[in-house]
Amino acid sequence: MSDFARPQLMRPRYRLQREQRLARPVDEVFAFFADAANLERLTPATRR
């Protein structure tokens, strides 16, 4: 059987999309996420 006729086994693809709107100026939000000192505040307690 040629490669062309052989069915391809493919893993299913998944896409997780998330959107969250913040009532803050972009500069303020960017500064918060850019500061590594805020990682602990962002990390769930079960992952610390």
Secondary structure as UniProt FT lines:
FT   TURN            3..5
FT   HELIX           26..34
FT   HELIX           36..38
FT   HELIX           39..42
FT   HELIX           45..47
//
